[in-house]
Amino acid sequence: MEKIINKTDESQLDKRIWLKIIKDLTEYKKEMIAVMMLMISVSLADSIFPQMTRVAIDRFIVPESSEGLSVFALLYACLVAWQAVNILLFIKAAGKVEVRFAYGIRKKAFEKLQGLSFSYFDETPKGWIMARMTSDIRKIGEIISWGVVDLVWGLSMMVIIAGFMLYYNWRLALVALSVVPVLAVLSRFFQLKILKEYRGVRKINSQITSLFSEGISGATTTKSLALEENSFKEFKSATDNMRIKSIRAAIFTSMFMPLAISIGSIGSALVLFKGGSGVAQGSVSLGVLILFITYTAQFFEPIRELARVISEFQQAQASAERVYALLGTKETVGDFEAVIDIDNEKEVELNGRIEFKNVNFSYLKGEPVLSDFNLCVKPGEKIALVGETGSGKSTIVNLLCRFYEPTSGEITLDGVDYKKRSLGWLHSKIGYVLQSPHLFSGSIKENILFGKPGGTMEEVINAAKVVNAHEFIVKLDRGYDSKVGEGGGKLSTGEKQLISFARAVIRNPRIFILDEATSSVDTQTEVYIQKAINQVMKGRTAFIVAHRLSTVLSSDRILLIEKGIIKEMGSHDELMSKRGDYYSLVQSQFFHRPSDAI
Ligand SMILES: Nc1ncnc2c1ncn2[C@@H]1O[C@H](COP(=O)(O)OP(=O)(O)OP(=O)(O)O)[C@@H](O)[C@H]1O
């Protein structure tokens, strides 16, 4: 990840990235062409205005004549109208490109995130992903559309003006353009300086987003450990740094503007000096002199603009690099080896026989969590996994759900390697309840339906009844339509668990997996939860990471896991009579016992 975060060399144009952007932009080809044409039209109109002034001076003011003045006024009005329409249309077209392009990439990135495996989220800070999805994508959309506007306007403006100047008086044109290289170098120098500071600001901004994200999700922990001051110090140092860099960028900007204006004025002075003597000698008309003075001023604006636009494109490149890194992330878990015949696969039933064959697994290279793990589970068998924290229980169920895949060895379902099946098929057969189940903000009904999109209200109620959640749901003000709040915040821990059970039950899975919560709930809820677990397990192959003695007692086989291997295995009675480690665990009050009162 560090590699992705730091790999942002903005000083060079990276062809690969721009080709990707251009490829994505081809979807909006029509709008882009419209924007470009409109900008050429805008600069043409911009450069015709001084021509009108020239005509006014040479035709009407100097000769003190009004012949053709009405035609001239009409033409002037048409020009104003033309420019107004241009501006209206280009703002609309560029805005469309900005919004659609950002929307398109954001949609792709979101789809990508949905498909990425757990290991990606283990390695990637949440704040980093948030920054990519929000500010980076917004920046690309903004700079691509408005940058193209400025770029096309600036370039066409310079070409048209230079053309007109050379056409009217090439000597005077060369005088006017003599300061261009100086201004170009100066603009580039300052823009690079400003860019460097802003790059720093953005990096810190990313850091701050991460701090925010951690600060919010860890607010309770921070408070309970009285670490507010430490968090605040860290936050303050990041914001102080940001302030210093922002001020530096502002100083460079404030130095650049007067310098650029002064150099532009030198150009105008040279034109005035040279052109003025031309007027005195009669070789240059007063109208042409005024035209040149206006053009000289007009010419310098695009140069300053282009220096800024190039810097912005470099910033967009850095943003694009990070966003495309996200879009290009290879899924480590996917339907790569699957022999999928989607229509037939749906019909494939699962009996529920599960086998782990010589499974090895590590989250991080060189740190094995499971070593040569073997296990055969009969259909309908209930397995309780017990053991000290960190022994590998959750890892076993994570592998079974294929959130991660074995580093070597295989897991078979009804004798078939599960990689030969699609992930969609596997997950349709599994009901998984996490230790701290996540509910999505929405209603209770919607949350249960996440288990079976398109399910009926009757199915929702039935699922809730199976897990004894119906009673408490109907007592709520709005029943099944009650909102659960973000992350289920409006419900108690026990209620959240019951809803997550209902969510698992509604899909009628063949395999039920439960990572039992370690947190205690009140005795009544505990009774409900225990009943729900027993109901859900009925007729299904079940894997339970157990923390309650009652759950262990209702299982067929208990596996005591230690450092990723099965230390002891058997029924409760068998293991108790063995008087080994399991016996010691039971004696040591390792399990929650309030449910013993059931
Ligand atoms: N996402 C991860 N990345 C790296 N290491 C991990 C990850 N998840 C777990 N581990 C490590 O793998 C080992 C087994 O963890 P696991 O979560 O399977 O244990 P557990 O027995 O389920 O513990 P608990 O009862 O506390 O949930 C531990 O050493 C843990 O630190």
The ligand as an SDF file (V2000), in Angstrom:
LIG
                    3D

 31 33  0  0  0  0  0  0  0  0999 V2000
   -6.7460   -9.9580    8.7270 N   0  0  0  0  0  0  0  0  0  0  0  0
   -5.6810  -10.4290    9.3420 C   0  0  0  0  0  0  0  0  0  0  0  0
   -4.4440  -10.0750    8.9490 N   0  0  0  0  0  0  0  0  0  0  0  0
   -3.3450  -10.5570    9.5690 C   0  0  0  0  0  0  0  0  0  0  0  0
   -3.3870  -11.4300   10.6090 N   0  0  0  0  0  0  0  0  0  0  0  0
   -4.5850  -11.8220   11.0520 C   0  0  0  0  0  0  0  0  0  0  0  0
   -5.7920  -11.3460   10.4460 C   0  0  0  0  0  0  0  0  0  0  0  0
   -6.8390  -11.8960   11.0910 N   0  0  0  0  0  0  0  0  0  0  0  0
   -6.3120  -12.6910   12.0510 C   0  0  0  0  0  0  0  0  0  0  0  0
   -4.9720  -12.6510   12.0230 N   0  0  0  0  0  0  0  0  0  0  0  0
   -4.0520  -13.3880   12.8960 C   0  0  0  0  0  0  0  0  0  0  0  0
   -4.3050  -14.7800   12.6930 O   0  0  0  0  0  0  0  0  0  0  0  0
   -4.2800  -15.4790   13.9330 C   0  0  0  0  0  0  0  0  0  0  0  0
   -5.5960  -16.2230   14.1210 C   0  0  0  0  0  0  0  0  0  0  0  0
   -6.6260  -15.2570   14.2470 O   0  0  0  0  0  0  0  0  0  0  0  0
   -8.1610  -15.6680   14.3680 P   0  0  0  0  0  0  0  0  0  0  0  0
   -8.9510  -14.4100   14.2440 O   0  0  0  0  0  0  0  0  0  0  0  0
   -8.4620  -16.7710   13.4360 O   0  0  0  0  0  0  0  0  0  0  0  0
   -8.2140  -16.1940   15.8570 O   0  0  0  0  0  0  0  0  0  0  0  0
   -9.4610  -16.6050   16.7230 P   0  0  0  0  0  0  0  0  0  0  0  0
   -9.1230  -17.8980   17.3260 O   0  0  0  0  0  0  0  0  0  0  0  0
  -10.6940  -16.5180   15.9270 O   0  0  0  0  0  0  0  0  0  0  0  0
   -9.4560  -15.4580   17.8200 O   0  0  0  0  0  0  0  0  0  0  0  0
  -10.7090  -14.7430   18.5290 P   0  0  0  0  0  0  0  0  0  0  0  0
  -11.3680  -15.7520   19.4000 O   0  0  0  0  0  0  0  0  0  0  0  0
  -10.0460  -13.6720   19.3190 O   0  0  0  0  0  0  0  0  0  0  0  0
  -11.5910  -14.2140   17.4510 O   0  0  0  0  0  0  0  0  0  0  0  0
   -4.0060  -14.4370   15.0030 C   0  0  0  0  0  0  0  0  0  0  0  0
   -2.6420  -14.4940   15.2960 O   0  0  0  0  0  0  0  0  0  0  0  0
   -4.3520  -13.1220   14.3520 C   0  0  0  0  0  0  0  0  0  0  0  0
   -3.5290  -12.1070   14.8530 O   0  0  0  0  0  0  0  0  0  0  0  0
  1  2  1  0
  2  3  1  0
  2  7  2  0
  3  4  2  0
  4  5  1  0
  5  6  2  0
  6  7  1  0
  6 10  1  0
  7  8  1  0
  8  9  2  0
  9 10  1  0
 10 11  1  0
 11 12  1  0
 11 30  1  0
 12 13  1  0
 13 14  1  0
 13 28  1  0
 14 15  1  0
 15 16  1  0
 16 17  2  0
 16 18  1  0
 16 19  1  0
 19 20  1  0
 20 21  2  0
 20 22  1  0
 20 23  1  0
 23 24  1  0
 24 25  2  0
 24 26  1  0
 24 27  1  0
 28 29  1  0
 28 30  1  0
 30 31  1  0
M  END
$$$$
